[in-house]
Structures are given as C-alpha cells and as structure tokens.
Amino acid sequence: MELYRGLVEVHSKADGGVYRVAWFRRNPGESMSESVVSLTVCVDSSTITMRTRGQQPAKGLIIQETGYFARQQGVLKLVDSEFQVVDKC
C-alpha cells in the first residue's frame, strides 16, 4: 500500500514485463495497528520497466510486502503495511 501510493505520487508507470507473485504466507502472531492477521507476499517485477516523469527508465524491483488486516464492520480490511526490496523471492 505504502509503495503503491509512492508510485502514484511521482506519476510512475509500469511498461512491459510481468508482475510475478512468487509466494505468499501467513504470519501467525505478527500484528500491527491492532490487526488480527498478517500476510507477506513476494512479488518479482524485475522484467518490468518503470517510467517516471522527468527521470530515466528504471528496472522493476523484487519486493516483499506484509499487509496487516483488521476486522472492521464484519470484514477484514487492510489497515497497515510495510515492504522491503530484496535480492530474490
């Protein structure tokens, strides 16, 4: 969520390639912002070219992101997230 918002703010666009979800997992006992469940996903976008206004094109990244979900009005909603760039999934 944090990463996506940052890309929108600088007007980045993905060009060509694919986003590949390599794996995802539950994180029992891990909590943030009063969440009841968290999931971590590793996404490989290294085949994508990122284009940002006023900058040179850049290679996509491999990112591990954890989303934290809380029960709100009877459904699970994303309440927080964190990410890190990694070398491989």
Residue pairs with C-beta under 8 A, 6 or more apart in sequence:
1 67
1 78
1 80
1 81
2 81
2 82
2 83
3 63
3 65
3 83
7 50
10 52
10 53
11 52
11 53
12 50
12 51
12 52
13 50
13 51
13 52
14 45
14 48
14 49
14 50
14 51
14 60
15 48
15 49
15 50
15 51
15 57
16 47
16 48
16 49
17 45
17 46
17 47
17 48
17 49
17 60
18 45
18 47
18 48
19 43
19 44
19 45
19 48
20 43
20 44
20 45
20 47
21 41
21 42
21 43
22 42
22 43
22 44
22 89
23 41
23 42
23 89
24 39
24 40
24 41
24 42
25 39
25 40
26 37
26 38
26 39
27 38
27 39
27 40
27 66
30 38
30 66
30 68
31 38
31 68
32 38
32 68
32 79
32 80
32 82
33 68
33 70
33 79
33 80
34 70
34 79
35 68
35 69
35 70
35 79
35 80
36 69
36 70
36 71
36 76
37 68
37 69
37 76
38 66
38 67
38 68
38 69
39 66
39 67
39 69
40 64
40 65
40 66
40 67
41 64
41 65
41 66
41 67
42 62
42 63
42 64
42 86
42 89
43 62
43 63
43 65
43 89
44 62
44 88
44 89
45 60
45 61
45 62
45 63
46 59
46 60
46 61
46 62
47 60
48 59
48 60
49 57
49 58
49 59
49 60
50 57
50 58
50 59
50 60
51 57
52 58
61 85
62 85
62 86
62 87
62 88
62 89
63 83
63 84
63 85
63 86
64 83
64 84
64 86
64 89
65 81
65 82
65 83
66 81
66 82
66 83
67 78
67 80
67 81
68 78
68 79
68 80
68 81
69 76
69 77
69 78
69 79
70 76
70 77
70 79
71 77
72 79
